[in-house]
Amino acid sequence: MIETVRGPIPSGSLGRTLMHEHVFVREPEIAENLPDTWDDESFIEQATCDLEKLYEAGIDTILDATVIGLGRSVKRLCKIARRTRINILVGTGIYTFDRLPRYFQNDFRDGHTKTIDTLRALFAHDIEDGIAATGVKATFLKCASEADTFTSDLRLLMTAICEAHIRTGSPIITHSNPHAGTGEMQQKFFAQRGVDLTRVVVGHCGDTTNMEYLSRIAECGSYLSMDRFGIDDKVSLNERVDTIIELIDRGFGNQIVISHDTASYTDFLPPEERWRRPDWHYTFISQKVIPLLLSRGVTSKDINRILIDNPRRIFCPEDFTYGPVEPS
């Protein structure tokens, strides 16, 4: 069974799954103190409409990768989940590239071990008991790194993520920067602390066309999240599609997942930046990317592997017993 915002469902009911999306990305302090920036009911209604369109476009499930630091509100997601047919899976973790929130830094006075214990207990509670008295259980762990070095705070956080993974068995999804090689750095850090790298999804791998880098990550067993479809600033649509085709040809079809990394609402970007990315929306993969992949020779079986089998395997590897797929 897989936990969703509406409650547990059989793993076989995940269906077509986008592995790295958001519903709301926001800074609660801004919304609290600048009330003109936030209208709870209208934004909930808009998100419901956006997710219903996604469901009608053939997607059954999204992972909302919004954790502490990005404005996670599971109570708000519960309202949306009651109004839409799509499954929403939520995660636990803290989104920071460098410093932990001051609340957790208070534990430093008693040593770093207490900080790790506090964080691990929080993450495990979210997974085992539920988030913030909502009863909604997290299904995955999330952490982020951007630079080519880890700060001391980030090392504490990632250590707690590793320990929570070992305790709960939940997969880890990351934010990474392929141009700084942080995906490989994350893998090394995780492996040294006993993490099963086949339960790790390295985020934002679609932001590079460096096949050797991507192949090294896949060879260590982790999944490549080819997300951010609809953002052409760094890598064009055709380059993103070419990269997926090459990965399939190299035999890594069992380790690819896709997504947009978009949101119904975000205050992390000015509106004009969203306007100049007209393809960065929930249904772009369904409407444009999948048809383009099929026209380039990717099979329907490959599409189902990427959208259905691979996400299910990340959560329930015991459902799958076959080995690596031979190159097409």
TORKOL-4160 file (C-alpha; in steps of 0.2 Angstrom, whole numbers, padded with zeros to 4 digits, m for minus):
328
<pt num="1" X="0000" Y="0000" Z="0000"/>
<pt num="2" X="0006" Y="0018" Z="m0004"/>
<pt num="3" X="0001" Y="0033" Z="0007"/>
<pt num="4" X="m0008" Y="0047" Z="m0002"/>
<pt num="5" X="m0016" Y="0063" Z="0004"/>
<pt num="6" X="m0033" Y="0054" Z="0003"/>
<pt num="7" X="m0026" Y="0038" Z="0012"/>
<pt num="8" X="m0017" Y="0022" Z="0007"/>
<pt num="9" X="m0020" Y="0014" Z="m0010"/>
<pt num="10" X="m0012" Y="m0002" Z="m0018"/>
<pt num="11" X="0004" Y="0001" Z="m0027"/>
<pt num="12" X="m0004" Y="m0005" Z="m0043"/>
<pt num="13" X="m0016" Y="0010" Z="m0042"/>
<pt num="14" X="m0002" Y="0023" Z="m0044"/>
<pt num="15" X="m0004" Y="0023" Z="m0063"/>
<pt num="16" X="0005" Y="0036" Z="m0073"/>
<pt num="17" X="0016" Y="0045" Z="m0061"/>
<pt num="18" X="0025" Y="0062" Z="m0062"/>
<pt num="19" X="0039" Y="0060" Z="m0049"/>
<pt num="20" X="0044" Y="0078" Z="m0045"/>
<pt num="21" X="0030" Y="0092" Z="m0045"/>
<pt num="22" X="0023" Y="0105" Z="m0033"/>
<pt num="23" X="0006" Y="0112" Z="m0029"/>
<pt num="24" X="0011" Y="0127" Z="m0019"/>
<pt num="25" X="0028" Y="0134" Z="m0017"/>
<pt num="26" X="0027" Y="0149" Z="m0005"/>
<pt num="27" X="0035" Y="0158" Z="0009"/>
<pt num="28" X="0021" Y="0158" Z="0023"/>
<pt num="29" X="0029" Y="0174" Z="0031"/>
<pt num="30" X="0026" Y="0184" Z="0015"/>
<pt num="31" X="0008" Y="0177" Z="0013"/>
<pt num="32" X="0005" Y="0181" Z="0032"/>
<pt num="33" X="0012" Y="0199" Z="0031"/>
<pt num="34" X="0007" Y="0204" Z="0013"/>
<pt num="35" X="m0011" Y="0197" Z="0012"/>
<pt num="36" X="m0013" Y="0204" Z="m0005"/>
<pt num="37" X="m0001" Y="0191" Z="m0012"/>
<pt num="38" X="m0012" Y="0176" Z="m0006"/>
<pt num="39" X="m0030" Y="0171" Z="m0008"/>
<pt num="40" X="m0032" Y="0154" Z="0000"/>
<pt num="41" X="m0049" Y="0149" Z="m0008"/>
<pt num="42" X="m0045" Y="0155" Z="m0026"/>
<pt num="43" X="m0028" Y="0147" Z="m0026"/>
<pt num="44" X="m0035" Y="0131" Z="m0020"/>
<pt num="45" X="m0048" Y="0131" Z="m0033"/>
<pt num="46" X="m0035" Y="0135" Z="m0046"/>
<pt num="47" X="m0024" Y="0121" Z="m0041"/>
<pt num="48" X="m0039" Y="0109" Z="m0041"/>
<pt num="49" X="m0043" Y="0114" Z="m0059"/>
<pt num="50" X="m0025" Y="0112" Z="m0064"/>
<pt num="51" X="m0024" Y="0095" Z="m0056"/>
<pt num="52" X="m0040" Y="0089" Z="m0064"/>
<pt num="53" X="m0034" Y="0094" Z="m0081"/>
<pt num="54" X="m0018" Y="0084" Z="m0078"/>
<pt num="55" X="m0029" Y="0069" Z="m0073"/>
<pt num="56" X="m0039" Y="0071" Z="m0089"/>
<pt num="57" X="m0023" Y="0072" Z="m0098"/>
<pt num="58" X="m0019" Y="0054" Z="m0092"/>
<pt num="59" X="m0009" Y="0056" Z="m0077"/>
<pt num="60" X="m0015" Y="0047" Z="m0061"/>
<pt num="61" X="m0002" Y="0052" Z="m0048"/>
<pt num="62" X="0010" Y="0066" Z="m0043"/>
<pt num="63" X="0023" Y="0067" Z="m0030"/>
<pt num="64" X="0022" Y="0084" Z="m0022"/>
<pt num="65" X="0041" Y="0088" Z="m0017"/>
<pt num="66" X="0036" Y="0103" Z="m0007"/>
<pt num="67" X="0044" Y="0100" Z="0011"/>
<pt num="68" X="0049" Y="0112" Z="0025"/>
<pt num="69" X="0057" Y="0127" Z="0017"/>
<pt num="70" X="0046" Y="0127" Z="0002"/>
<pt num="71" X="0030" Y="0131" Z="0011"/>
<pt num="72" X="0022" Y="0113" Z="0013"/>
<pt num="73" X="0004" Y="0114" Z="0020"/>
<pt num="74" X="m0003" Y="0096" Z="0021"/>
<pt num="75" X="m0020" Y="0104" Z="0027"/>
<pt num="76" X="m0021" Y="0114" Z="0011"/>
<pt num="77" X="m0017" Y="0098" Z="0001"/>
<pt num="78" X="m0031" Y="0089" Z="0010"/>
<pt num="79" X="m0044" Y="0102" Z="0004"/>
<pt num="80" X="m0037" Y="0099" Z="m0014"/>
<pt num="81" X="m0037" Y="0080" Z="m0013"/>
<pt num="82" X="m0055" Y="0080" Z="m0009"/>
<pt num="83" X="m0059" Y="0090" Z="m0025"/>
<pt num="84" X="m0048" Y="0081" Z="m0037"/>
<pt num="85" X="m0047" Y="0063" Z="m0044"/>
<pt num="86" X="m0028" Y="0063" Z="m0044"/>
<pt num="87" X="m0017" Y="0055" Z="m0031"/>
<pt num="88" X="m0005" Y="0066" Z="m0022"/>
<pt num="89" X="0010" Y="0059" Z="m0012"/>
<pt num="90" X="0019" Y="0070" Z="0000"/>
<pt num="91" X="0037" Y="0070" Z="0007"/>
<pt num="92" X="0046" Y="0075" Z="0022"/>
<pt num="93" X="0063" Y="0084" Z="0024"/>
<pt num="94" X="0070" Y="0101" Z="0023"/>
<pt num="95" X="0074" Y="0111" Z="0008"/>
<pt num="96" X="0090" Y="0121" Z="0011"/>
<pt num="97" X="0107" Y="0122" Z="0002"/>
<pt num="98" X="0116" Y="0128" Z="0017"/>
<pt num="99" X="0109" Y="0133" Z="0034"/>
<pt num="100" X="0096" Y="0124" Z="0044"/>
<pt num="101" X="0081" Y="0134" Z="0051"/>
<pt num="102" X="0086" Y="0142" Z="0068"/>
<pt num="103" X="0074" Y="0130" Z="0077"/>
<pt num="104" X="0085" Y="0116" Z="0073"/>
<pt num="105" X="0101" Y="0126" Z="0076"/>
<pt num="106" X="0096" Y="0128" Z="0094"/>
<pt num="107" X="0101" Y="0110" Z="0096"/>
<pt num="108" X="0119" Y="0114" Z="0093"/>
<pt num="109" X="0122" Y="0119" Z="0111"/>
<pt num="110" X="0120" Y="0101" Z="0115"/>
<pt num="111" X="0131" Y="0094" Z="0101"/>
<pt num="112" X="0128" Y="0089" Z="0083"/>
<pt num="113" X="0121" Y="0072" Z="0088"/>
<pt num="114" X="0106" Y="0080" Z="0096"/>
<pt num="115" X="0102" Y="0090" Z="0080"/>
<pt num="116" X="0103" Y="0074" Z="0069"/>
<pt num="117" X="0092" Y="0065" Z="0082"/>
<pt num="118" X="0079" Y="0079" Z="0082"/>
<pt num="119" X="0078" Y="0079" Z="0063"/>
<pt num="120" X="0078" Y="0060" Z="0061"/>
<pt num="121" X="0063" Y="0059" Z="0073"/>
<pt num="122" X="0054" Y="0072" Z="0064"/>
<pt num="123" X="0056" Y="0064" Z="0047"/>
<pt num="124" X="0052" Y="0046" Z="0054"/>
<pt num="125" X="0036" Y="0053" Z="0063"/>
<pt num="126" X="0030" Y="0061" Z="0047"/>
<pt num="127" X="0032" Y="0044" Z="0038"/>
<pt num="128" X="0026" Y="0033" Z="0052"/>
<pt num="129" X="0013" Y="0043" Z="0061"/>
<pt num="130" X="0008" Y="0057" Z="0050"/>
<pt num="131" X="0012" Y="0076" Z="0047"/>
<pt num="132" X="0006" Y="0089" Z="0059"/>
<pt num="133" X="m0008" Y="0080" Z="0066"/>
<pt num="134" X="m0017" Y="0078" Z="0049"/>
<pt num="135" X="m0015" Y="0059" Z="0048"/>
<pt num="136" X="m0007" Y="0061" Z="0031"/>
<pt num="137" X="0009" Y="0051" Z="0030"/>
<pt num="138" X="0024" Y="0055" Z="0020"/>
<pt num="139" X="0030" Y="0043" Z="0007"/>
<pt num="140" X="0047" Y="0049" Z="0003"/>
<pt num="141" X="0062" Y="0059" Z="0010"/>
<pt num="142" X="0068" Y="0075" Z="0001"/>
<pt num="143" X="0085" Y="0085" Z="0003"/>
<pt num="144" X="0094" Y="0097" Z="m0008"/>
<pt num="145" X="0111" Y="0102" Z="m0013"/>
<pt num="146" X="0117" Y="0115" Z="m0026"/>
<pt num="147" X="0136" Y="0119" Z="m0023"/>
<pt num="148" X="0151" Y="0107" Z="m0025"/>
<pt num="149" X="0153" Y="0107" Z="m0006"/>
<pt num="150" X="0141" Y="0103" Z="0008"/>
<pt num="151" X="0140" Y="0115" Z="0022"/>
<pt num="152" X="0141" Y="0108" Z="0040"/>
<pt num="153" X="0122" Y="0111" Z="0042"/>
<pt num="154" X="0118" Y="0102" Z="0026"/>
<pt num="155" X="0129" Y="0087" Z="0031"/>
<pt num="156" X="0119" Y="0086" Z="0047"/>
<pt num="157" X="0103" Y="0086" Z="0038"/>
<pt num="158" X="0108" Y="0073" Z="0025"/>
<pt num="159" X="0114" Y="0062" Z="0039"/>
<pt num="160" X="0097" Y="0063" Z="0047"/>
<pt num="161" X="0089" Y="0059" Z="0030"/>
<pt num="162" X="0100" Y="0044" Z="0028"/>
<pt num="163" X="0096" Y="0038" Z="0046"/>
<pt num="164" X="0077" Y="0040" Z="0043"/>
<pt num="165" X="0078" Y="0031" Z="0026"/>
<pt num="166" X="0087" Y="0016" Z="0035"/>
<pt num="167" X="0073" Y="0016" Z="0049"/>
<pt num="168" X="0058" Y="0018" Z="0038"/>
<pt num="169" X="0064" Y="0011" Z="0021"/>
<pt num="170" X="0057" Y="0026" Z="0012"/>
<pt num="171" X="0065" Y="0032" Z="m0004"/>
<pt num="172" X="0075" Y="0048" Z="m0005"/>
<pt num="173" X="0072" Y="0061" Z="m0019"/>
<pt num="174" X="0085" Y="0075" Z="m0021"/>
<pt num="175" X="0087" Y="0092" Z="m0028"/>
<pt num="176" X="0104" Y="0092" Z="m0037"/>
<pt num="177" X="0114" Y="0103" Z="m0048"/>
<pt num="178" X="0122" Y="0092" Z="m0062"/>
<pt num="179" X="0133" Y="0106" Z="m0067"/>
<pt num="180" X="0141" Y="0105" Z="m0050"/>
<pt num="181" X="0141" Y="0086" Z="m0050"/>
<pt num="182" X="0131" Y="0086" Z="m0034"/>
<pt num="183" X="0121" Y="0070" Z="m0039"/>
<pt num="184" X="0137" Y="0060" Z="m0038"/>
<pt num="185" X="0141" Y="0069" Z="m0022"/>
<pt num="186" X="0125" Y="0064" Z="m0015"/>
<pt num="187" X="0127" Y="0046" Z="m0020"/>
<pt num="188" X="0144" Y="0045" Z="m0011"/>
<pt num="189" X="0137" Y="0053" Z="0005"/>
<pt num="190" X="0122" Y="0042" Z="0005"/>
<pt num="191" X="0132" Y="0026" Z="0001"/>
<pt num="192" X="0145" Y="0029" Z="0015"/>
<pt num="193" X="0130" Y="0030" Z="0027"/>
<pt num="194" X="0122" Y="0014" Z="0022"/>
<pt num="195" X="0108" Y="0020" Z="0010"/>
<pt num="196" X="0102" Y="0008" Z="m0003"/>
<pt num="197" X="0106" Y="0018" Z="m0019"/>
<pt num="198" X="0093" Y="0009" Z="m0029"/>
<pt num="199" X="0080" Y="0019" Z="m0018"/>
<pt num="200" X="0087" Y="0036" Z="m0022"/>
<pt num="201" X="0080" Y="0047" Z="m0036"/>
<pt num="202" X="0093" Y="0060" Z="m0041"/>
<pt num="203" X="0083" Y="0076" Z="m0045"/>
<pt num="204" X="0085" Y="0088" Z="m0060"/>
<pt num="205" X="0096" Y="0076" Z="m0071"/>
<pt num="206" X="0087" Y="0083" Z="m0086"/>
<pt num="207" X="0096" Y="0099" Z="m0084"/>
<pt num="208" X="0111" Y="0091" Z="m0092"/>
<pt num="209" X="0116" Y="0082" Z="m0108"/>
<pt num="210" X="0132" Y="0075" Z="m0101"/>
<pt num="211" X="0129" Y="0057" Z="m0104"/>
<pt num="212" X="0144" Y="0051" Z="m0095"/>
<pt num="213" X="0139" Y="0060" Z="m0079"/>
<pt num="214" X="0121" Y="0053" Z="m0080"/>
<pt num="215" X="0128" Y="0035" Z="m0084"/>
<pt num="216" X="0139" Y="0035" Z="m0069"/>
<pt num="217" X="0124" Y="0039" Z="m0058"/>
<pt num="218" X="0113" Y="0026" Z="m0066"/>
<pt num="219" X="0127" Y="0013" Z="m0065"/>
<pt num="220" X="0127" Y="0015" Z="m0046"/>
<pt num="221" X="0109" Y="0010" Z="m0046"/>
<pt num="222" X="0100" Y="0027" Z="m0043"/>
<pt num="223" X="0085" Y="0034" Z="m0053"/>
<pt num="224" X="0087" Y="0049" Z="m0065"/>
<pt num="225" X="0074" Y="0061" Z="m0063"/>
<pt num="226" X="0072" Y="0069" Z="m0080"/>
<pt num="227" X="0062" Y="0083" Z="m0074"/>
<pt num="228" X="0059" Y="0102" Z="m0078"/>
<pt num="229" X="0051" Y="0099" Z="m0094"/>
<pt num="230" X="0045" Y="0115" Z="m0100"/>
<pt num="231" X="0060" Y="0125" Z="m0095"/>
<pt num="232" X="0071" Y="0128" Z="m0110"/>
<pt num="233" X="0084" Y="0140" Z="m0102"/>
<pt num="234" X="0098" Y="0127" Z="m0100"/>
<pt num="235" X="0092" Y="0113" Z="m0110"/>
<pt num="236" X="0080" Y="0113" Z="m0125"/>
<pt num="237" X="0065" Y="0101" Z="m0127"/>
<pt num="238" X="0074" Y="0092" Z="m0141"/>
<pt num="239" X="0090" Y="0090" Z="m0130"/>
<pt num="240" X="0080" Y="0083" Z="m0116"/>
<pt num="241" X="0071" Y="0071" Z="m0127"/>
<pt num="242" X="0088" Y="0066" Z="m0135"/>
<pt num="243" X="0095" Y="0062" Z="m0118"/>
<pt num="244" X="0081" Y="0051" Z="m0113"/>
<pt num="245" X="0082" Y="0041" Z="m0129"/>
<pt num="246" X="0101" Y="0039" Z="m0127"/>
<pt num="247" X="0098" Y="0033" Z="m0109"/>
<pt num="248" X="0086" Y="0020" Z="m0115"/>
<pt num="249" X="0098" Y="0015" Z="m0129"/>
<pt num="250" X="0112" Y="0013" Z="m0115"/>
<pt num="251" X="0100" Y="0001" Z="m0105"/>
<pt num="252" X="0095" Y="0013" Z="m0092"/>
<pt num="253" X="0076" Y="0013" Z="m0096"/>
<pt num="254" X="0072" Y="0005" Z="m0079"/>
<pt num="255" X="0080" Y="0020" Z="m0070"/>
<pt num="256" X="0071" Y="0035" Z="m0079"/>
<pt num="257" X="0057" Y="0045" Z="m0071"/>
<pt num="258" X="0050" Y="0061" Z="m0078"/>
<pt num="259" X="0042" Y="0077" Z="m0072"/>
<pt num="260" X="0040" Y="0096" Z="m0074"/>
<pt num="261" X="0045" Y="0102" Z="m0057"/>
<pt num="262" X="0032" Y="0115" Z="m0059"/>
<pt num="263" X="0018" Y="0122" Z="m0047"/>
<pt num="264" X="0000" Y="0128" Z="m0048"/>
<pt num="265" X="0007" Y="0143" Z="m0038"/>
<pt num="266" X="0024" Y="0149" Z="m0033"/>
<pt num="267" X="0030" Y="0166" Z="m0025"/>
<pt num="268" X="0048" Y="0160" Z="m0028"/>
<pt num="269" X="0048" Y="0167" Z="m0046"/>
<pt num="270" X="0041" Y="0184" Z="m0052"/>
<pt num="271" X="0025" Y="0181" Z="m0063"/>
<pt num="272" X="0034" Y="0187" Z="m0079"/>
<pt num="273" X="0047" Y="0173" Z="m0077"/>
<pt num="274" X="0032" Y="0161" Z="m0078"/>
<pt num="275" X="0025" Y="0170" Z="m0093"/>
<pt num="276" X="0040" Y="0168" Z="m0103"/>
<pt num="277" X="0040" Y="0149" Z="m0100"/>
<pt num="278" X="0023" Y="0145" Z="m0108"/>
<pt num="279" X="0026" Y="0127" Z="m0109"/>
<pt num="280" X="0030" Y="0125" Z="m0090"/>
<pt num="281" X="0014" Y="0118" Z="m0084"/>
<pt num="282" X="0007" Y="0101" Z="m0078"/>
<pt num="283" X="0001" Y="0094" Z="m0095"/>
<pt num="284" X="0016" Y="0098" Z="m0106"/>
<pt num="285" X="0023" Y="0080" Z="m0104"/>
<pt num="286" X="0006" Y="0073" Z="m0109"/>
<pt num="287" X="0002" Y="0085" Z="m0123"/>
<pt num="288" X="0020" Y="0087" Z="m0131"/>
<pt num="289" X="0034" Y="0076" Z="m0123"/>
<pt num="290" X="0026" Y="0059" Z="m0124"/>
<pt num="291" X="0020" Y="0062" Z="m0143"/>
<pt num="292" X="0038" Y="0068" Z="m0147"/>
<pt num="293" X="0046" Y="0053" Z="m0139"/>
<pt num="294" X="0034" Y="0041" Z="m0148"/>
<pt num="295" X="0038" Y="0050" Z="m0164"/>
<pt num="296" X="0057" Y="0047" Z="m0161"/>
<pt num="297" X="0055" Y="0029" Z="m0159"/>
<pt num="298" X="0052" Y="0027" Z="m0141"/>
<pt num="299" X="0040" Y="0013" Z="m0138"/>
<pt num="300" X="0023" Y="0013" Z="m0128"/>
<pt num="301" X="0031" Y="0000" Z="m0118"/>
<pt num="302" X="0046" Y="0012" Z="m0114"/>
<pt num="303" X="0033" Y="0026" Z="m0110"/>
<pt num="304" X="0024" Y="0014" Z="m0098"/>
<pt num="305" X="0041" Y="0009" Z="m0090"/>
<pt num="306" X="0045" Y="0027" Z="m0086"/>
<pt num="307" X="0028" Y="0033" Z="m0081"/>
<pt num="308" X="0021" Y="0017" Z="m0072"/>
<pt num="309" X="0033" Y="0004" Z="m0068"/>
<pt num="310" X="0048" Y="0014" Z="m0063"/>
<pt num="311" X="0039" Y="0025" Z="m0050"/>
<pt num="312" X="0030" Y="0009" Z="m0043"/>
<pt num="313" X="0047" Y="0000" Z="m0042"/>
<pt num="314" X="0054" Y="0015" Z="m0032"/>
<pt num="315" X="0041" Y="0013" Z="m0018"/>
<pt num="316" X="0039" Y="m0006" Z="m0020"/>
<pt num="317" X="0054" Y="m0014" Z="m0027"/>
<pt num="318" X="0048" Y="m0031" Z="m0021"/>
<pt num="319" X="0034" Y="m0030" Z="m0035"/>
<pt num="320" X="0048" Y="m0032" Z="m0048"/>
<pt num="321" X="0060" Y="m0046" Z="m0050"/>
<pt num="322" X="0067" Y="m0044" Z="m0067"/>
<pt num="323" X="0085" Y="m0037" Z="m0070"/>
<pt num="324" X="0091" Y="m0023" Z="m0081"/>
<pt num="325" X="0083" Y="m0021" Z="m0098"/>
<pt num="326" X="0094" Y="m0024" Z="m0113"/>
<pt num="327" X="0098" Y="m0008" Z="m0124"/>
<pt num="328" X="0085" Y="m0005" Z="m0137"/>
